[in-house]
Amino acid sequence: MNFLAKTAMSISLLYYVLVLGTLWIGQMAGLHNDIWELYDFPVQPASPPFWALLIGLLVTAVALACLAMAYAAVWRILSGGRGQDFRDLSRRLRTVGLGLIGFWLGYNILAGGVQHLIVIGTEVTDEFDFSWDPLDLDIVFFIIGIAMMAISQTLERAWLAEEENQHFL
């Protein structure tokens, strides 16, 4: 099970980095005009403004870095075995929570804000469907992130109680 989870995390992160990275960087380099398909917009003859593409690339990079941070913490949890210290486990779960919340936030900035930036300067925007739902299925990342943060606080208190018992005995 451990191997399966690590493989799935590695493949998914590699996939997202390659697909989204090549999409944004290729668009900025003028190699293609696929950015419109990312947002289900009709293909335009011109590329979006360079600064809008740069913002999209930066937001994507931050979102993927947050996901990588969460994956790395899960990887360490899975590698730690049963004898993990409560305090270390607490820190790792907090990192998972922060990473998932950061990924959710980055994804929503991409889905909500960046789609408006890439159409600046486009003559006709009536054809564009600016659909964004912050409560879509991806809200699960936010909810699980919050839950991980709450569990990490409980484990921190457990570590403090365990440490106090060690000194008492």
N, C-alpha and C positions, 0 to 999 in steps of 0.2 A: 504494500500500500504506500509505503514511504517513497519507493522508487517511482511509482505511478504519479504521485503528487508532484515530485520534483521534476519529472519529465514533462508533465502538463504545464507547470509554471515556466520551465525553460522554453518550451515550444511556443507557448502563447506570447511570452514577452518578446522572443525573437521575431515572431510573426508580426506583432504590432509595430515594433521598431522598424523592421524592413518595409512593411507596407506603408505606414504613415510617414516614415522618414523619407522614403523615395518619392512619395506623393508630393510632400511639401518642398523638398529640395529640388526635385525634378521640375516642379512648377516654377520655382524661383529661378532655375537655370534656363527656363524656356524650352525644356525638352519635350514637354507635352502640355496639354490643357485639361487635365483630368480632375482638377479641383472642383469643378462644377458638379461632377458626378458624386463626389463625396457628400454633398449637401442636396443631392437630387434636384439640382438646378439645371435649366436648359443650357447646353454648351454655348459659350459666348466666343466671338471671334478673337477677343483680346483677353489677356491674362489679367487677374486682379492686380491692384497696386502692390508694388514690391513690399512696402512697409506693412500692408495687411497680411501678406504671405509670411513675412518675418515674424509678426505677432503670432500667427497661427502655428508656425514652426516652434516658437519659444513655448507657447502654451502646451503644445503637444509634447515637447521635450520634458517639461516640468511634470505633466501628468504621467508620462511613462517612467520618469525617475521616481515618482511617488509609488507607482505600481511595483517597480523594481525593488524599492526599499521595503515594501510590504512582503514581497516574495522572498527577499533575502532573510527577513525576520522569520517567516514561516519555515524557510529552509533550515535555519539554525534551531528552531523549535523541534522540527522533525529529526534533526541530527543529534539533538541533546539527549535523547532517551528518557528513561523514567526518572532518573535521579537528578533532574534539574533543580537548581536552587530557585526558590520562590521569587527572589528578587530579580534574577536574570530572566526568568519566565515573564515576570511583570513588565520589565523593560521591553522585551521582545514583543509582547502582546500590545503594548502601547505603541511601538513602532508599526506593527501591523495596522492598528487602528488609524494612526495618523497617515500612513501610506494610503490606505483605502479611502479615507476622507479626502485626501489631497487628489487622488485619482478621480474621484467623483466630481470634485470641484473643477478640476481641469477639463474633464469631459463636458461638463455643463457650460463652461466658458466657451469651449469650442463649438458646442451645439447651439448655444444661445447667442453669444456675442460675436464670435469670429465670423459666423455666416453673414452677419450684417456688414462687417467690415469689408469682406471680399467683393461686395456688390457696389461699393462706393465708386462712383465714376461710370457705372453702367447706365446706358441711356434709358432702357426700358426695364423696370423692375416689376411690372405687373405679372409677368410670367413666373416669378419666384414665389415658392411656397415656404414661408419662414415658419416651419413647424419646429417647436421646441417644447418639451414637456419635462420639467425638472423632477416630476414624480413618476417618470417612466420606470421600467424595470431596473434600470441602473441605480435607482435609489437604494437598492439592496447593498451596494458598496458602502453608502453612508451609514445605513442602519447597522451593518456588521461592524463597521469601523467604530461607531459609538459603543456597541456592545463589547468590543475588544478593549476599549479604553476603560469601561466600567469593570470588566473582569480583571484588568491589570491593576486597578486600584484595590480591589479585593485581595489580590495576590500580594500586593505590597503590604497590606495590613496583616496578612497571614505571615509574611516574612518577619515583620516586626514582632508579632506574637511569638513566633518560633525563636527568634533571637532573645527575647525576654525570658522565655522558658529555659533556654540554654544557660543564661546567666543565673537564673534562680536555682537551677539544679546544681 
